[in-house]
Amino acid sequence: MVAPSSPTGPATLSTGTPATGPATGPATGPSPGKGCAGINIQSTPDINSGGIIQVDAQKTVSLKCAVDGDIPADEELVWLRNGAVVQLNDDNKKGHSSVCVTPVLTEDNDAIFTCHRHTNDSDKASVTLNVTYAPALSESEEIKVELESALVLECDMRANPPISSMSWTLNGSTVDLLEGGFTVTNDGVTSRLQVNSVNKHLHEATYRCISVSPMYGERGNTFDVLVTERTLNFPLMPIIAGVVVVCATALLAIVSRWSNIRQCFK
């Protein structure tokens, strides 16, 4: 197992013995020399007509590159991931070569895998991964917040394909932004429900963010919010410093008048 140096994420590739099994269709990326000298990529899952491989996150993609036409059978092949060279075993380079992405991660979305001849990098073929994944929403959380403090609830919106909507509920009903003094912001990555000053009557409740995905349906996180009384935060260090100063002052006063104090007890 090797990890190619790539700016787009930690794909894990197996580059050992070339894979066997049925061909699943040639890539339609930049592969010059159709019908004569050329490079051919086969994949499991299949490659579509646009050179795209659609795969769910945490699954596996197997790629096999082979020469065809008049290219010598012992021609050495090179794999790239987003332009970075993938390190191959010596017995996985000549004539045909395989790589395996396992498991596929969300960071692998839009990763481009290219196979080309070692002696002619313009003779190549490419495929692109389209990694599908649901928003990471399935948790329940208990939150304690003090009276008059700020409350911020967040839910991750990232998914492929993108979610079609994100909404918030309070005790099963749509959050009333005006009545509760709430604000909702969505930046395409995170949805936030926020109130600047918590009121026990208005804000102690069960909240839920709900996303709707065209592929994965409805998902959400639940937040059980408990509003507590404010705690007084004593400035402990200044108090200790003050006590030390008072004690030191008193001690110095006693020492300075010690002779007078002794005369009073004679």
N, C-alpha and C positions, 0 to 999 in steps of 0.2 A: 504494500500500500504506500503510495506517495502522494504528497500534497503539492501541486504545482504552485509556483509563485505567481499570485494573481491579485490585482487590485480590487476584485469584486467579491471575494469571499472564500471561505475555506472549503472548497470542493475536495472530496476525497476520491482518488482515482486508483483503481486496480489496473496495473499494466503488465500483467504476467503473460501466461500462455494465451495465444489468440483464441477467441471464443469460437465455438462451433454452434451450429443450429441454422434454422431456416433464414434466408434473407428476408428482409422486411421492407425493401424499397430503397432506391438510391436517393441521395440528397439532390436537391435542385439548386444548391448554392453555386458559387463560382467554380465550376468544374469544366474547363475548356477541353476540347478534343473529344467530344461525344462521338462514339463510333470508331475512334482511332485510339491514339495514346491518351490516357486520362486516369483520373482517380475517382473511386466510387466509395461512398460511405453507406453502410447499412446499419440499421438501428433496431433495438427493442427497448421501448415501444416504437411504433412506426413513425416514419418521417412523413409529414403531410406535403401537399403540393407546393407549399411555400418554404420548404426546408426547415420547418419547425417541428420540434418534438415536444408534445404536451405530456407532462408527467406530474403526478401528485408528489408533494413534499414527503420525504422519508421513504420513497420508493427507490428503484434502481434503474439506471439507464446504461445499456450496453451498446457500445459503438464499435463497428468493425470497418476498417479502411483497407481497400485492396486496389491493386493496379489492374488495368485492363488494356486491351488493344495491343500495341507493339512495344509496350514498356517491358524491359527484362524482368523475369520472375523474381530475381534477387535484388531488385531496386530497393534501396533503403527509404523508409517512410519516416516522416516527422509529424508529431501531433502538437498542436498549439491550443491553449485555452485562453481566450481573450488576448491573444498575441504572445503569451508566455509559453515557453517550451515545456512540454510534459516529459519527464524522465521515463524512458522505457527500458525494459530488460533487453539484452542483446538478441535473444531469440524471439523478440516481438517487434522486429523492425523491418525485415526483408520480405518484400512481396505482399505481405498483408500484416496488419497490426490492429490490436484491440485495446480499448480502454473501457473502464466501467466506473460510473459515478455512483457511489453508494455510501451512505444514503444521500439522496438528493436533498439539499437544504434550500430554504427560502432565498438565501443569498446567491444561489445558483441561477435564479431567474434571469433570463436574457444572456446567460453565458454562451459564448460562441466557440464551438470546437471546430478546428480546421485541421485537415490532413493534407500534406503536400509531399512531393518528391524531394529527397535530400539534395539532388542535383539540379532541381528546377522548381523553385518555390512558387512560380506562377502557375504550375500544373497542380491544382488543388481543388478540394471540395470542402464545404462548410455546412454545419447545422447549428441551430440555435435552440436552447432549452426554454420552454415556457412552463415554469413551475407553478402549479396551482396549489393554493393553501387557504384555509379558512382563517378568519380573525381569531386571535388567541383570547377567546372569551368563554369561560365556563366556570369561573371561580366564585366563591362566596367569602366575604370578609366582614369582620366586626370592627367598627371604628368608634373610638371614644374621642369626643371633642368637648372642650370647655365652653361654657357660656361666653358669648360675645367674641369668641375666637373665629378665625376663618375656617371654612370647610371647603376642601377641594377633592372632588372625586374624578378619577381618570379611567378611560377605557381605550385600549389599543384598537385602531381602526384598520390596520394594515391587512390586506388580503389580496389575493389574485384569483379570479377577477375581483376588481374593487367592489366593496359593498355598495348597495343601492341606497341605503338609508341608515341613520343612527338616531335613536330617540332615547329619552330618559323618562322613567316613571317614579312616582312617590306613592308608596303603599298601593301599587297597582294602577294608579291613575296617572295620566300625563302630567308632568311637572308644570305647575302654574308659575311661570317666571316672574310675573308681576307681583302676585300675592306673596311669594316666598322671598323676593329679592334676589332671585337666582340670575346667573348669567351662564350661557352655554357657548363654548367656543370649539370649533373643529378646524384643525390645520392639515387634515388629510392623513395624519399619523395618529393623533390622539384626540379624543373627544373629552372635554372637561366641563363638569358641572360645578359651579362655585358660588358660595355666598360669603360675604365679608364679615358678617357678625351673626353668630348662631343664636337662635332663640329656641328654647326647649319646646314650646308649644308648636312652633311652625316647622322645626327642622329635625326633631327626633323622629325617625321613621326608617322604613326599608326602601332603599333606592335600587333601581336597576337600569343599567344601560342595555339597549337592545339593538343589535345590528341585523340587517336583512341582506343576505347574499343571494345573487341569482343562481349560484351553484350549491351553496351549503345551507341555505335557508336561514332560520332565525337562531341567533346565539346571543348570550349576554352574561354580564357579571352582576352579582348582587352585593349590596353594601348595607349592613345593619348598623345604623348610626345611633349611638347613645350619647346624649348631651349630659355632661356632668357640671357640678358647681365649680366656680373658679377657685383655684388654690392661690393662697398668698405666698409669693416668692420672696422670702426674707433675704436681704443682701448679707449673706453670712460673713463673707470676708471683711467688708467694712465694719461690721459689728465686732468681730474678733480684734481687728486693728484698734478700734475705739477702746475696747476693754483693756488691751495691752497698754495703751497710752495712759488711761486713767490709773491703772495699777502702778505703772512706772512713776507717774507724777506723785502719787500718794507715797510711794516708797521713798522717793527723793526728799519729799517734805519731812517725812519722819526722820530720815537720816540727818537732815540739816538742822533739826531742832532736838536731836537726841540728848544733847547735854542739858537743855532746859527741862526735858521730860524726866531725866534722872533726878534732877534736883527736886522736882515735885514729889518724888516718892521717898525722899530721905527723911 
